[in-house]
Amino acid sequence: MKDVDKKFEYKGKEYRLAFNLNVMEEIQDEYETLDKWGSLTDGSNGEVNAKAVIFGFTAMLNEGIDMDNEDNGTDIKPFTHKQVGRLLTEIGLENMTKQLNDVVVESTKSDEKN
């Protein structure tokens, strides 16, 4: 697993979506496996599951905030579930869901070359 993050802008501020073992643990605690969660967020079974998408984004966004706070000595407050839902609605669910899936896939790709 690689520690991967992508940045995006919201209301004039830059945030990062981070996917690492901390986020993976949160997702597994809630959904048992990344595969189960992923099938809910990728839309392959029809529409995406809003709760699963918001949960994943909240975990990834708040991990990015926590990392920035540690790196920069800042005290940015984490987002709530409802705030993330509004953020996703405003920015666009389809676009942000693609970014979420891209970060997860990139971080879980094998480092080994065949």
C-alpha positions in Angstrom: 0.0 0.0 0.0 1.2 3.5 -0.9 0.2 6.6 1.0 -1.6 8.5 -1.7 -3.4 11.9 -1.7 -5.0 14.2 -4.2 -5.8 17.9 -3.7 -8.9 19.7 -4.6 -10.3 23.2 -3.9 -13.5 24.0 -2.0 -14.7 27.5 -1.1 -11.3 29.0 -1.8 -9.3 26.5 0.3 -7.2 23.5 -0.8 -7.9 20.2 0.8 -6.4 16.8 0.2 -8.0 13.4 0.1 -5.7 10.9 1.8 -5.9 7.2 1.7 -3.6 5.2 4.0 -3.9 2.5 6.7 -5.8 4.8 9.0 -8.5 5.4 6.4 -8.5 1.7 5.5 -9.1 0.7 9.1 -12.0 3.1 9.4 -13.6 1.7 6.2 -13.0 -1.9 7.4 -14.5 -1.1 10.8 -17.7 0.2 9.1 -18.0 -2.1 6.0 -15.8 -5.2 6.9 -13.7 -5.1 3.7 -12.6 -2.5 1.1 -14.2 -4.6 -1.6 -17.6 -4.4 0.1 -17.2 -0.6 0.5 -15.9 -0.2 -3.0 -18.8 -2.0 -4.6 -21.1 0.5 -2.9 -19.1 3.6 -4.0 -18.2 2.7 -7.6 -21.8 2.5 -9.0 -21.2 -0.9 -10.5 -24.4 -2.2 -8.9 -26.5 0.7 -10.2 -26.5 3.9 -8.2 -23.8 4.7 -5.7 -24.6 4.3 -2.0 -24.6 7.9 -0.7 -23.8 6.9 2.9 -20.8 4.8 1.8 -19.5 7.6 -0.4 -19.9 10.3 2.3 -18.3 7.9 4.9 -15.3 7.3 2.7 -14.9 11.0 1.8 -15.2 12.0 5.4 -12.5 9.5 6.5 -10.2 10.5 3.6 -10.7 14.2 3.9 -10.3 14.3 7.7 -7.1 12.2 7.4 -5.8 14.8 5.0 -6.7 17.6 7.4 -5.1 15.7 10.3 -1.9 15.2 8.3 -1.9 18.9 7.3 -2.4 19.9 11.0 0.6 17.8 12.0 2.8 18.9 9.2 2.0 22.6 9.4 1.1 23.1 13.1 -2.4 24.2 12.2 -5.7 23.4 13.9 -8.2 23.0 11.1 -11.3 21.3 12.3 -12.4 18.0 10.8 -15.5 17.9 8.6 -18.7 16.3 9.8 -20.7 13.8 7.8 -23.3 16.4 6.9 -20.7 19.0 5.9 -19.1 16.4 3.5 -22.5 15.6 2.0 -23.0 19.3 1.2 -19.5 19.6 -0.1 -20.1 16.6 -2.5 -23.4 18.0 -3.6 -21.9 21.4 -4.4 -18.7 20.1 -6.2 -20.5 17.3 -7.9 -21.0 13.7 -6.7 -19.8 12.0 -10.0 -16.6 14.0 -10.2 -15.7 13.6 -6.6 -16.6 9.9 -6.5 -14.2 9.4 -9.4 -11.5 11.2 -7.5 -12.2 9.0 -4.4 -11.9 5.8 -6.4 -8.8 7.0 -8.2 -7.0 7.7 -4.9 -8.0 4.3 -3.4 -7.0 2.4 -6.6 -3.7 4.2 -6.9 -2.8 3.6 -3.2 -3.7 -0.1 -3.3 -1.9 -0.9 -6.5 1.0 -3.3 -6.1 4.4 -1.8 -6.2 5.8 -4.9 -7.8 6.3 -5.1 -11.6 5.3 -8.2 -13.4 
